[in-house]
Amino acid sequence: EDVAASLDAAVFDDSAADSVRPAGLLNGLSPLTASTATNSVDAMVEDLGALASKIVDLGGSGNNIVYIMSARQAVFARLNLLTNDPP
């Protein structure tokens, strides 16, 4: 688990590429504004929708979006979005 956490930290950061490693997946991206909804399910749906919209705006098809999140967030999303898709 320690190796996984280190790998996640390196892959999902905003560091530029150098001679040792490639750029992090968040390099060069501007953060989106988080939902201000007070209901946690409404906030989650708004945030996931905003992410999907940004992907489509940048040229993605929107057909095969994968959200990467912690196990706790994945269970919350699955329970509240009523999906049987694996986290």
Buried (B, 14 or more C-beta within 10 A) or exposed (E): EEEEEEEEEEBEBEEEEEEEEEBBEEEEEEEEEEBEEEEEEEBBBBBBEBEBEEEEEEEEEEEEEEEEEEEEEBEBBBEEEEEEEEB
